[in-house]
Amino acid sequence: MKNRTLIGSLMLIIFIISGCSNTKLLTSWKAPDEPAPSFKKVLVIALMTDKDRKLRENIENVIVKDLQANGINAGSALAEYGPKAFDEKDESAALKVIQDKGYDGTFTIALLDKSKEKRYNPGMITYRPIRFWGYYRSVFARVYEPGYYSVSNQFILEANFYNLNPDKLIYSAQTKTVDPSSPLSLATEFSTKLFADMKQKGLIRN
């Protein structure tokens, strides 16, 4: 009976942990005394290589959707201009292309780091009483579970929210995500953390 109770408790703990977010907010900053902005349209730009095209698509789409859900008109740079629209342009030319489409704000997301971390999980020693005589003699059977190595995938993302008129950074944040199940889950968790923080700081109206 005790074993069944222990197994049930362990399964519950595993279930709770698996349901928790793998994304943590590392740092965030808001321009002092910056009110919730009133944009005509915000361009969401994910700064990533072609190898991370799927992540770029998901992050831009999720951020656009969440901005719109909070009453801010927004568009995806990938959908609006394609993957290499600004590669050959200087600052003034790029800003003109953006502003000609009616955008007066930009929300950039950069993949600062993508890495694998190998760590050692030490073994565990537990004790349990054997038969009556062993227990009587205070003899315990030692059970040893050997340690093992595990590898985790880590993503560091940085978001910067700009007002283009005037050109001013109004919000910046960095997050760390460990072992996301998919590009969509990474994008969703990232956006959820950011919008909760921006609402708390008064940058997004509740």
C-alpha positions as a Markdown table, in Angstrom:
| # | Residue | x | y | z |
|---|---|---|---|---|
| 1 | Met | 0.0 | 0.0 | 0.0 |
| 2 | Lys | 2.8 | 2.4 | 0.9 |
| 3 | Asn | 4.6 | 1.6 | -2.4 |
| 4 | Arg | 1.4 | 2.4 | -4.3 |
| 5 | Thr | 1.0 | 5.7 | -2.4 |
| 6 | Leu | 4.7 | 6.6 | -3.1 |
| 7 | Ile | 4.3 | 5.8 | -6.8 |
| 8 | Gly | 1.1 | 7.9 | -7.0 |
| 9 | Ser | 2.8 | 10.8 | -5.4 |
| 10 | Leu | 5.8 | 10.6 | -7.7 |
| 11 | Met | 3.5 | 10.5 | -10.8 |
| 12 | Leu | 1.7 | 13.6 | -9.5 |
| 13 | Ile | 4.9 | 15.5 | -9.0 |
| 14 | Ile | 6.1 | 14.6 | -12.5 |
| 15 | Phe | 2.8 | 15.7 | -14.0 |
| 16 | Ile | 3.0 | 19.1 | -12.2 |
| 17 | Ile | 6.6 | 19.7 | -13.2 |
| 18 | Ser | 5.9 | 18.7 | -16.9 |
| 19 | Gly | 3.1 | 21.3 | -16.9 |
| 20 | Cys | 5.3 | 24.1 | -15.7 |
| 21 | Ser | 6.8 | 26.6 | -18.1 |
| 22 | Asn | 10.4 | 26.0 | -19.2 |
| 23 | Thr | 10.9 | 29.7 | -19.9 |
| 24 | Lys | 12.2 | 32.2 | -17.4 |
| 25 | Leu | 12.5 | 36.0 | -17.6 |
| 26 | Leu | 16.2 | 36.9 | -17.0 |
| 27 | Thr | 16.0 | 40.7 | -17.2 |
| 28 | Ser | 13.6 | 43.3 | -18.4 |
| 29 | Trp | 13.7 | 47.1 | -18.7 |
| 30 | Lys | 11.1 | 49.8 | -19.5 |
| 31 | Ala | 11.8 | 53.4 | -20.4 |
| 32 | Pro | 11.1 | 55.5 | -17.3 |
| 33 | Asp | 7.7 | 57.2 | -17.2 |
| 34 | Glu | 6.8 | 55.6 | -20.5 |
| 35 | Pro | 3.0 | 55.3 | -20.8 |
| 36 | Ala | 1.2 | 52.5 | -22.7 |
| 37 | Pro | 2.0 | 53.5 | -26.4 |
| 38 | Ser | -0.7 | 54.1 | -29.0 |
| 39 | Phe | 0.7 | 52.7 | -32.2 |
| 40 | Lys | -0.9 | 52.7 | -35.6 |
| 41 | Lys | 0.9 | 49.5 | -36.5 |
| 42 | Val | 3.9 | 47.5 | -35.1 |
| 43 | Leu | 6.2 | 45.4 | -37.3 |
| 44 | Val | 7.4 | 42.2 | -35.6 |
| 45 | Ile | 10.9 | 41.2 | -36.8 |
| 46 | Ala | 12.7 | 38.0 | -35.6 |
| 47 | Leu | 16.4 | 38.2 | -36.2 |
| 48 | Met | 17.5 | 34.7 | -36.9 |
| 49 | Thr | 19.4 | 32.7 | -39.5 |
| 50 | Asp | 17.8 | 30.4 | -42.2 |
| 51 | Lys | 18.6 | 27.4 | -39.9 |
| 52 | Asp | 16.0 | 28.8 | -37.5 |
| 53 | Arg | 13.4 | 29.7 | -40.1 |
| 54 | Lys | 10.6 | 27.7 | -38.4 |
| 55 | Leu | 11.3 | 29.4 | -35.1 |
| 56 | Arg | 11.3 | 32.8 | -36.8 |
| 57 | Glu | 7.9 | 32.1 | -38.4 |
| 58 | Asn | 6.4 | 30.9 | -35.1 |
| 59 | Ile | 7.8 | 33.8 | -33.0 |
| 60 | Glu | 6.7 | 36.5 | -35.4 |
| 61 | Asn | 3.2 | 34.9 | -35.8 |
| 62 | Val | 2.7 | 34.4 | -32.1 |
| 63 | Ile | 3.9 | 38.0 | -31.1 |
| 64 | Val | 1.7 | 39.5 | -33.9 |
| 65 | Lys | -1.3 | 37.5 | -32.6 |
| 66 | Asp | -0.7 | 38.6 | -29.0 |
| 67 | Leu | -0.2 | 42.2 | -29.9 |
| 68 | Gln | -3.5 | 42.2 | -31.8 |
| 69 | Ala | -5.2 | 40.5 | -28.9 |
| 70 | Asn | -4.1 | 43.4 | -26.8 |
| 71 | Gly | -5.5 | 46.0 | -29.2 |
| 72 | Ile | -2.3 | 46.8 | -31.1 |
| 73 | Asn | -2.3 | 46.4 | -34.9 |
| 74 | Ala | 0.7 | 44.4 | -36.0 |
| 75 | Gly | 2.3 | 42.6 | -38.9 |
| 76 | Ser | 5.0 | 40.0 | -39.5 |
| 77 | Ala | 8.2 | 41.1 | -41.3 |
| 78 | Leu | 8.6 | 37.7 | -42.8 |
| 79 | Ala | 5.1 | 37.7 | -44.2 |
| 80 | Glu | 5.2 | 41.4 | -45.3 |
| 81 | Tyr | 8.7 | 41.6 | -46.8 |
| 82 | Gly | 10.2 | 38.1 | -47.0 |
| 83 | Pro | 13.3 | 36.7 | -45.3 |
| 84 | Lys | 16.0 | 39.1 | -46.7 |
| 85 | Ala | 14.1 | 42.3 | -47.3 |
| 86 | Phe | 16.5 | 44.5 | -45.2 |
| 87 | Asp | 19.8 | 42.7 | -45.9 |
| 88 | Glu | 21.0 | 45.1 | -48.6 |
| 89 | Lys | 19.5 | 48.4 | -47.2 |
| 90 | Asp | 21.0 | 51.0 | -45.0 |
| 91 | Glu | 19.2 | 52.5 | -42.1 |
| 92 | Ser | 17.4 | 55.3 | -43.9 |
| 93 | Ala | 16.3 | 53.0 | -46.7 |
| 94 | Ala | 15.1 | 50.3 | -44.3 |
| 95 | Leu | 13.1 | 52.8 | -42.2 |
| 96 | Lys | 11.5 | 54.3 | -45.3 |
| 97 | Val | 10.3 | 50.8 | -46.4 |
| 98 | Ile | 8.9 | 50.1 | -43.0 |
| 99 | Gln | 7.2 | 53.5 | -42.5 |
| 100 | Asp | 5.8 | 53.6 | -46.1 |
| 101 | Lys | 3.7 | 50.6 | -45.0 |
| 102 | Gly | 2.3 | 52.5 | -42.1 |
| 103 | Tyr | 4.4 | 51.1 | -39.3 |
| 104 | Asp | 5.3 | 53.4 | -36.5 |
| 105 | Gly | 6.7 | 50.8 | -34.1 |
| 106 | Thr | 8.9 | 47.7 | -34.3 |
| 107 | Phe | 9.2 | 44.7 | -32.0 |
| 108 | Thr | 12.4 | 42.8 | -32.6 |
| 109 | Ile | 13.3 | 39.4 | -31.3 |
| 110 | Ala | 16.9 | 38.2 | -31.5 |
| 111 | Leu | 18.2 | 34.6 | -30.9 |
| 112 | Leu | 21.2 | 35.5 | -28.8 |
| 113 | Asp | 22.3 | 32.0 | -28.0 |
| 114 | Lys | 21.3 | 28.4 | -28.8 |
| 115 | Ser | 23.4 | 25.8 | -27.0 |
| 116 | Lys | 23.5 | 22.3 | -25.5 |
| 117 | Glu | 24.4 | 21.9 | -21.8 |
| 118 | Lys | 25.7 | 18.6 | -20.5 |
| 119 | Arg | 25.4 | 18.1 | -16.8 |
| 120 | Tyr | 26.0 | 15.2 | -14.4 |
| 121 | Asn | 23.2 | 14.0 | -12.2 |
| 122 | Pro | 24.7 | 12.3 | -9.2 |
| 123 | Gly | 23.6 | 8.9 | -8.0 |
| 124 | Met | 21.3 | 8.4 | -5.1 |
| 125 | Ile | 21.8 | 6.2 | -2.1 |
| 126 | Thr | 18.7 | 5.0 | -0.2 |
| 127 | Tyr | 18.2 | 2.7 | 2.7 |
| 128 | Arg | 15.4 | 0.3 | 3.5 |
| 129 | Pro | 15.0 | -2.3 | 6.3 |
| 130 | Ile | 15.3 | -5.9 | 5.3 |
| 131 | Arg | 13.6 | -8.7 | 7.3 |
| 132 | Phe | 12.8 | -8.6 | 10.9 |
| 133 | Trp | 16.1 | -9.8 | 12.2 |
| 134 | Gly | 18.0 | -7.4 | 10.0 |
| 135 | Tyr | 15.8 | -4.5 | 11.2 |
| 136 | Tyr | 16.3 | -5.7 | 14.8 |
| 137 | Arg | 20.0 | -5.6 | 14.4 |
| 138 | Ser | 19.8 | -2.1 | 12.7 |
| 139 | Val | 21.0 | -3.5 | 9.5 |
| 140 | Phe | 19.8 | -1.7 | 6.4 |
| 141 | Ala | 20.1 | -2.8 | 2.8 |
| 142 | Arg | 21.8 | -0.2 | 0.7 |
| 143 | Val | 20.3 | 0.6 | -2.7 |
| 144 | Tyr | 22.5 | 2.6 | -5.1 |
| 145 | Glu | 21.2 | 4.2 | -8.3 |
| 146 | Pro | 24.2 | 5.3 | -10.4 |
| 147 | Gly | 24.5 | 8.8 | -11.7 |
| 148 | Tyr | 24.0 | 9.8 | -15.3 |
| 149 | Tyr | 24.6 | 12.6 | -17.8 |
| 150 | Ser | 21.8 | 14.6 | -19.4 |
| 151 | Val | 21.8 | 17.1 | -22.2 |
| 152 | Ser | 19.5 | 20.1 | -22.3 |
| 153 | Asn | 18.9 | 22.5 | -25.2 |
| 154 | Gln | 18.9 | 26.2 | -24.1 |
| 155 | Phe | 17.7 | 29.3 | -26.0 |
| 156 | Ile | 18.4 | 32.8 | -25.0 |
| 157 | Leu | 16.1 | 35.3 | -26.7 |
| 158 | Glu | 16.1 | 39.1 | -26.5 |
| 159 | Ala | 13.1 | 41.3 | -27.3 |
| 160 | Asn | 13.3 | 45.1 | -28.0 |
| 161 | Phe | 10.2 | 47.3 | -28.5 |
| 162 | Tyr | 10.8 | 50.5 | -30.4 |
| 163 | Asn | 8.7 | 53.6 | -31.0 |
| 164 | Leu | 9.8 | 54.9 | -34.4 |
| 165 | Asn | 8.4 | 58.4 | -34.0 |
| 166 | Pro | 10.6 | 59.4 | -32.4 |
| 167 | Asp | 13.1 | 56.6 | -32.6 |
| 168 | Lys | 13.2 | 55.4 | -29.1 |
| 169 | Leu | 13.6 | 52.1 | -27.2 |
| 170 | Ile | 10.7 | 51.7 | -24.8 |
| 171 | Tyr | 11.1 | 48.1 | -23.6 |
| 172 | Ser | 13.8 | 45.4 | -23.6 |
| 173 | Ala | 13.9 | 41.9 | -22.1 |
| 174 | Gln | 15.8 | 38.6 | -22.2 |
| 175 | Thr | 14.5 | 35.1 | -21.6 |
| 176 | Lys | 15.9 | 31.7 | -21.2 |
| 177 | Thr | 14.1 | 28.6 | -22.3 |
| 178 | Val | 15.2 | 25.0 | -21.6 |
| 179 | Asp | 14.2 | 22.0 | -23.7 |
| 180 | Pro | 11.1 | 23.4 | -25.5 |
| 181 | Ser | 9.0 | 20.7 | -27.1 |
| 182 | Ser | 8.8 | 22.6 | -30.4 |
| 183 | Pro | 9.4 | 26.0 | -32.1 |
| 184 | Leu | 5.7 | 26.8 | -31.4 |
| 185 | Ser | 6.0 | 26.0 | -27.7 |
| 186 | Leu | 9.1 | 28.1 | -27.4 |
| 187 | Ala | 7.4 | 31.0 | -29.2 |
| 188 | Thr | 4.3 | 30.7 | -27.1 |
| 189 | Glu | 6.1 | 30.5 | -23.7 |
| 190 | Phe | 8.4 | 33.4 | -24.7 |
| 191 | Ser | 5.4 | 35.6 | -25.7 |
| 192 | Thr | 3.5 | 34.7 | -22.6 |
| 193 | Lys | 6.4 | 35.8 | -20.3 |
| 194 | Leu | 6.9 | 39.0 | -22.2 |
| 195 | Phe | 3.3 | 40.1 | -22.3 |
| 196 | Ala | 2.8 | 39.3 | -18.6 |
| 197 | Asp | 5.8 | 41.5 | -17.8 |
| 198 | Met | 4.8 | 44.3 | -20.1 |
| 199 | Lys | 1.3 | 44.4 | -18.5 |
| 200 | Gln | 2.9 | 44.5 | -15.1 |
| 201 | Lys | 5.1 | 47.4 | -16.1 |
| 202 | Gly | 2.1 | 49.3 | -17.6 |
| 203 | Leu | 3.3 | 49.1 | -21.2 |
| 204 | Ile | 0.4 | 47.0 | -22.3 |
| 205 | Arg | -3.1 | 48.0 | -21.1 |
| 206 | Asn | -4.9 | 45.2 | -19.3 |
